[in-house]
């Protein structure tokens, strides 16, 4: 008989399943769960974009594109980055179109990280960075951000973790799960720390279109930073195009020429229909995005106010579509809170520690749901808190 | 449309306190803004969106095209206002193109509507002709889909 344990590498076997995944597996087995755990927009992809895809299919544009993506799309991305973050990238060799932001992250890590390299990961954060670093034989070094700093990275926290082996900083803002953003003023001290180093920044800006009240700022736009930044973005969140699997990375040509080889061998080229549709997204859909942002903003204000008023203190997020209230007052761990909430009230939210140890004591609540659903969920969470209180008093 | 109006258009039962939270304003600011909108006639009232087909499946809605001879001085206004007086008439609109007034009527059954057209509308001075269209199914009203249930197709997907 074949021994699969001997087939699969030790490295692959040692990768832990993500904390979100584990929790979803519980929620998925139950009926009628009000699920506020999902990290994808509830809006439909704007009709103009879908229409474009239909036309492309009718015209049978279904072959591979250039490895780095349709030139028209790379031009549109270049224009988009210029007008949104004020950085100019050459469409020819400074932009690669990828299969979602996820592939872009994987490519950047695989191309730059090897045995013994340290990668600074700012937590709480999206769950994929550390496992990918691990697969690349690198060492993930955590930087824990703090509620009292509004979950922003500070220069002091960064400096403390830099060693001669530090090769990369992954900067995930606007942040999933906290909703924190980094303004130009917040980024400047970080850039100052990095300017004299040989550390490359991977700036994961997948939520850049979703900020509230303040415009997104990319670290690549700061003096001297474009040359040491790989900027990652995509269409999933801002344009509600998760299933289209399209993202991109932009950065220095000397790095991208090698990244392109990995992309060529692994992927060939990103989905063609999605690429044509993405040109429409970038060129014609600003108003659609603004409409979604306005709607998210309404829900954000509602949730922050609602959580604060039911006794779960909630820091005011300025980006993405998550709020990150503290559940420390309940005396439960994040996991206990979330498991009991889903079993007892059928509301699914994600335990904060799924995004790093410093997320313990918090829960991530997505507001990619209608206001009606959010209100219902808050009501049920309120009831759950009352039950917990009675329980404590009864003891 | 302002965000305040959009919220009210979707749900006019939102209280000023709720609107204040959703819009990031003070309750007083919201109250002042609404008062101003009422005074200036932007807000005409607060209604309920009823799916009549669910409430009473027998009800019939008709859209009637009316050709009219405009009157000296008042033009179409007097006839339009005259027609608007009937309770059964839900909307009256002056249109450009092949006909002049577009009217929506709701009645208990087909007979009631055809009686209304024959006895009340056709007989009005100045009405030249009528064309009645019966509504078969209403899909969307006031920007709200009536026929689709909210259906979240997103799965429990994550890395």
Contacts between the chains, C-beta under 8 A, distances in Angstrom:
chain1	res1	chain2	res2	distance
A	18	B	158	6.4
A	18	B	159	5.1
A	20	B	158	4.1
A	20	B	159	7.2
A	21	B	158	5.5
A	21	B	159	6.8
A	24	B	156	3.8
A	24	B	157	8.0
A	24	B	158	6.0
A	25	B	156	7.8
A	27	B	156	6.3
A	28	B	156	4.7
A	35	B	152	7.7
A	35	B	156	7.0
A	37	B	156	7.2
A	37	B	158	7.9
A	38	B	154	5.1
A	38	B	156	7.2
A	38	B	157	7.2
A	38	B	158	7.9
A	39	B	158	6.6
A	40	B	154	5.8
A	40	B	157	7.3
A	42	B	152	7.1
A	42	B	154	7.3
A	102	B	159	7.6
A	127	B	158	7.6
A	127	B	159	5.6
A	128	B	159	5.2
A	294	B	3	6.3
A	297	B	24	7.8
A	298	B	3	7.3
A	298	B	7	7.2
A	298	B	22	4.7
A	298	B	23	7.3
A	301	B	21	5.6
A	301	B	22	5.6
A	301	B	23	7.3
A	301	B	24	5.3
A	302	B	21	5.9
A	302	B	22	5.6
A	305	B	21	4.5
A	370	B	150	7.0
A	371	B	22	7.9
